[in-house]
């Protein structure tokens, strides 16, 4: 659970942003979904991250997502704002607005597309951390940004008092161990399949996509590791494996997760915003085949899974374009 030493929580959900069929934010579904995942074990919510389709959200939508999540969580979970920008000035402005809206922390992604040097990455992180009183999670995901946060850069970033943690999507467990040995940085698994391996080497928790669907087994896993009960943690890990494969291997995680949540009746529409589109027939079949292998996942009844390929088809153009530069 969250403490003064850990201001973020341990079971963090990389929240999807539910949309209506025409691509507008479905605020009623946002409230319902936040309450659902918190009620089933999440003690942290990351809004407006990759899974939340940050690239196609407007800044006002991002700020309101913080406000709504904060209101619904009502102290039961920390609210972290993710996404940011590859323009340092824009990122600072957005994080300051999120802080005023009630965010408990910020997650800062490595600047994407413009591929700065490590010196530029470090300067970006430090300037953002200087601009807010909130604790910072660095998001290391070179598969999307085109550049990693290198070991030496992590050591230097760790010296900033507001930079407290890393969400790791590189999956290099040896580097994670090396950084944790030399800094006080907390590590969160950024790849759902690596949640237990990261915890096993001393990581703090996870920021998970499939936790949108099934937060309870991740709560069980984390609590078991905290209690030195490896067998129970392994059981949760094994039960989640086909669900993680369904959500994370055939189409972007956001797309598959919304498809599954809609099939379970937990969001009103599986719609994503362009250029994301719903799964094609062959992709939907693969997702459904993986779901058929899921057994005994705590908190989810897949016997009620009714996927709707037609509802998921295509993508939406929202009325107002996002402000990503």
N, C-alpha and C positions, 0 to 999 in steps of 0.2 A: 504493500500500500504506500501511498505518498507520505513522505516525511519531510522534515526540513532538509535532510540530506538528499532526498530525491523529490524534487518538486513536480515531477511529471506523472507518476504512477508507474505501473509495471505492465499491465495489459492495456495497451493503447490501440484503439481502432482507427485505421486510416479510412475515415468515413467517406462513403459514396455520397454524392449530392443528388437526391432524388429529383427528377424532372417530370413535368407533365408530358403528355404525348406530343405537344407542340414545342417542347424544349425549354419551357420556363421552369424556374425553381418551384417545386411543389413544397411550400413551407409547412403544410400540415404533415406531409410525409417526413420532412426533415425532423420535426418535433417527435413524431411517433418513432422514427428509427433511432434517434438519439436515446430516447427513453428506453427503448427495447434493449439496446446493447449495454447501456449502463445497468439496467435491471438484471442483466444476465452476466455481470462480472467485470465489465470494463471499468477501469478507474482512470482512464485517460481517453480523450477524443482528439484526433487531429483532423481539423476541418481544412478545406481548401488546399489539400495536398494533391499529389498526382492522382490518387484514386478519386478524389473529389472533383476532378476535371478542372484544376486551377487554371489551365491555359485558356479555357473558354468561359471563365467566370469574369464578370465585371468587378471592379474594386468595391462598389457599394454592395454587391452580392456577397463578396468575401467578408466584409465587415459585419453584415447582417447575420451571416452564418455563425460568426463568433458570438454575437449577441443572443441568437436563438439557442445555440448549444449551451451557452452559459446559463440561460434562464431555465432550460429543461433539466440540465444536470443538477442544478440547485445544490452545489457543493458535494455531490456524490462522485464527481470525476473532474479531473483537470481538463481545461480546454486549451489546446495548443493550436496556433494558427500556422499553416504550412504554405508552401508555394513560393512566395516571395517573387523575385524578379531577377533577370540577368542584367538589369540596370540598377546600380547601387542606390542612386538617389530615389528611384521609384520604390525599391524594396524598403528603404528607411521610412519613407512616407507611409507605406502600407502597414508596416509593423507598428508604427506609432499610432495609427488609427485603430489597429487591432488591440493594442494595449489599452487605449481609452475605452474600447468597447467591452473590455473585461477579460481579455485573454490571460491565461496563467503562464504561458510560455510561447516561444516561437521556434519554428523549425526552418532553418535557412539552407536552401539547396545550393549546391555549387553552381555558379553562373554557367548557363547552358548556351550552346550555339556559338557564342563569341570566343569560347575556349581561352580564357586568360591563363597566364603563367601562374605558377604557384604563389609568386609574390602578389599577383593581382587577386587571386583567390583569398589569400590571407588578409589582404587589405579590405576586401569586400566583407569578410566575416567580422573583422575587428571594428569597422565603421558601423556596421549594423548593431553589434553588441554594445558599442559606445552610445548608441542612440536610444537605447531602451533600458529599463530597469529589469526587464523580464529575463528569466533564464533561457538559454539558447541551446537548441539541438542542431548540430550540423548534419546535413543530409548528404551522404556520400554515395552517389549512384551514377558511376561513369557510363553505364550502358545507355543512359538517357541524356546526360550532360555532355558527354564526349571527353571528359577529363576527370581523373580521380583526385581526391585529396590525398596527397602523398604522406607517408609516415612522418617525415620531418616537419611537414606543414601542420599535421595534427599535434605534434609535440609543442610547436610554437603557439598554435591557437589555444591549447589547453592552459596557457599562462594567463589568459584573459579571465577575470573573475566571473563574468556572465556566461561564458561558454562552458557548459556543464556536461554535454553528452553528444553522442554520435549515433545517428541511424545509419547502419551499415548495410548497403546493398551490393557490396563487392563480394562478400562471402569468403574473405581471406581470414580464416580463424587464427592463423599464426600471427598475422599482423594485429588483429584485435588483441590477442594476448600480449603482444609486445607493447602496444600502446597502453593497455591497462596496467601493465607492470611499471610503466614510467610516468604515468599521469593519474589524476583522479577522475578522468572522464568516465562517465557511464556509457555503456553500449546497449543499444536496442537493435534487435534483429530486424532488418528491412526486407528480408526474404522469408516468407512464411515457413518454408521448408527448413530454414536454419534457426527457428525459434529455440528448440531444445538444445541443439549444439551450442548456440550462443550462450544460453543460460548455463550450460554445463561447464563452460570455461570461465564463468564469473560475470557474464553479462547481466544487465539489470532487468531486461524485459523484451518486449516486442512491440512493433508498430505494424499491425497486421491487416491485410486485405480480407482474408477469409474470416477474420474476427467480426466483420460485418454480418456474416452468416451464422457463425458459431463462436461467440465470445466465451461461453461457459467452459469448454474444454481447455482453452488457453488459460483461463483463471485456475482451473484444476492443475494444469501443468506447472504454472508459476508457483502456486501455493505448495505443490509437492516438492519442487526444487528447493523452495525456502525451508521446507521441513526435512530436507535430505532424504526424500522418498523417491528415489530414482525410478523404481518399478512403476509407480503410479504415473509419473511424468512420461515414461516411455509408453504406457498404455494410451494416454491422451495423444501423444505424438503419432502413434500408429493408427489410431482411429481417424485422425485428421488427414492422413496422407492422401487418400483418394480425393477428398474435398479440395485440398491444396492443389492437386494436379488438375482438377476440373476447373478451378478458378484462375490458375496462373500459367497454364502451358499452351493453350490453343488460340486464344485471342487476348487482347489486353485485359488485365485484371479487372478494371472498372467495368468493361463490357460483360465479362462472364459473371461477375458478382451481381450486377443488376439483373442479368438474365435469370440467375438462380433465385435471388430475392423475390423477383416478380413471380417466378414459378411457385414459390412458397406462399404467395399472397401477402408478403410483408412490405412491398411498395406497390404503388398503383400503376406504374409504368416502368418498363426497362429502358426507356429512351436515354440515349447519350447524344451529346452535341458533336456536330461535324468539326473536324474530319473523322472522329470516331464513328463507327457504324456498328449496328448489332451483328451478331454472328450469322454467317452464311449457313446454308443448310448443312453442309458437311461439317462445319465447325460446331454448330449446335448439336449435331449427332454425337460428336466426340465428347462434348461437355456432358451430355445426357448419359453416355456410356460410362463415364467416370462416376457420375452421381449414383448410378446403379450399383456401384461397388462400395458405396459408403454404408457403414454399419455402425449403429449405436453411437452416434455423435450426440453428446449431451446437449439438451436444449433445442434440438431440431428434429422434426418428424418428416423425413423425406418420403414417407408413404403418401404425403399430401402434395408432392412436387408435381406441378402441372405446367410445364413450360409452354410458352406461347411464341413460336418463331415469327409469326406475322406481326405481333405487337413489337417485337424487338428489331424488325427489319429496318435498315437505313439509319439515318441520323438526322438531327434537327438543326435548323438555323434559328437561333434565338432572335428575339425582336431587337435587342441591343447587343452590339458586338462587344467582346471582351476588350480589356485595356492592356493586354500583354503587348509589349513592344518588341 
